[in-house]
Amino acid sequence: MPSKRSPPIVDAAEVFEAERDRDVERLRSAVASASDPSPYALGSLRRLDALTDDLVDHALSSAHRPLRIRAIECAIERSTDLLPLLDDPDDLIVETAAWALGERPDVGAVEALTRVATEHQVSICREAAVAALGAIGHPDGLDAVLAAMNDRTPVRRRAVLALAAFSGSAVDVALHNALADRDRQVRQAAEDLLDPTDHDPED
């Protein structure tokens, strides 16, 4: 008699059930589903150490945004090339890819992240790229972080924190200037990063 095949996964509860049963094939089928791929199944495969590069690549190329985001998260500890995603038309994918490149951290991504930090039209993407440049801490990313100190408030908040990864006179000047920023969080972060002897806390 032919073997009985497991029914397709249709919700998160069934994903967790398949993970509990270590039903890898069922989970892979859930990720590869053309109609309703499951990002939860991708995470389950990762936890079961059953995730393959081919499946991650498939998920990254999907039209299903939640699956793509989960695939980016799963790709952090893999050799998957995430740089092309910095040019994705979906801003949320760009943001997530920038974050992931900072989490690696990927020095080879500094040039592309610099471009996103300085040229992208959407501020959440610039913000994520600036944070990633700070996480990587490579000197080639400093100019973009300094430029971000003149960006919108959320980006400036990221930029001032990113400056902690760098040193030099330009960094010191930027931090001192940030003490007069109109945003309290930027001012506070700059004060925290500066040497107490370098400024008067009563100013």
Summary of the structure (lengths in Angstrom):
residues: 203
radius of gyration: 21.3
end to end distance: 83.1
largest distance: 83.1
contacts: 636
relative contact order: 0.07
helix: 67%
strand: 0%
